[in-house]
Amino acid sequence: MAKLRHLAIKTDNPEKLADFYKKAFDMKEVVRGTKGSIHLSDGVMNLAIQTTSEKSKEPQHPAGFYHIGFQVEDLEEVAERIRQIHPDGAPTIRAARWAETRGKD
């Protein structure tokens, strides 16, 4: 069974939003990215708060929900299921800093 482990939010003010989650939900800061992101955790889930100006391979993304991450037991099996449902979104399995692979729904 897949387990949701990561959420990402884009914002114009990462410091303010991170401060909210730290104070309201007692989340702990675990790392700051070189491009302005702030990563928080409750011990299980990771919340990535990214600036709307953060450079990425995707077009400029507005403030709001950005992406989610799942921990899966069998990456090949899940990748094949995605290929069958949405061939254009199927992930290419490769090493990445925060994820084993990325796909699109």
ABEGO torsion letter per residue (X at the ends): XBBBABBBBBBABAAAAAAAAAAAAGBBBABBBAAGBBBBBAGABBBBBBBAABBBABBBBBBEBABBBBBBABAAAAAAAAAAABAAABBBBBBBAABABBBBX
